[in-house]
């Protein structure tokens, strides 16, 4: 069974929002500069530069690290799901081998028609039980039938 990697969606920049935020930010800074008393304009500019620096630092951390954090989390979940699937497949294979061995032992020697009919009923019973057990275990792993 081959699995194809899902194509990663491209990161799209919404330039309207980007430019709008820059224009509104600059306009707010200029309005604040005009409203500030002349004696306090130097302190106002120092405060604005401090706030802009803090904002750039936080945006840098969030934007640059967010993608790595999300990618790492997605990879961890995908790897765990794959490992669980492999363990489940191996468990089912082991159960199939056990059923094959039990059926082979059952049918090692059949001498009469009545014995063959009894073994056929026993084979049906064993395979039905096996199918029910595997289906129940499968439903228990992810909650879906």
Secondary structure, DSSP 8 states (H G I E B T S, - for coil): --------------HHHHHHHHHHHHHHHHHHHHHS-GGGHHHHHHHHHHHHHHHHHHHHHHHHHHHHHHHHHHHHHHHHHHHHHHHHHHHHHHHHHHHHHHHHHHTS---SHHHHHHHHHHHHHHHHHHHHHHHHHHHHHHS--
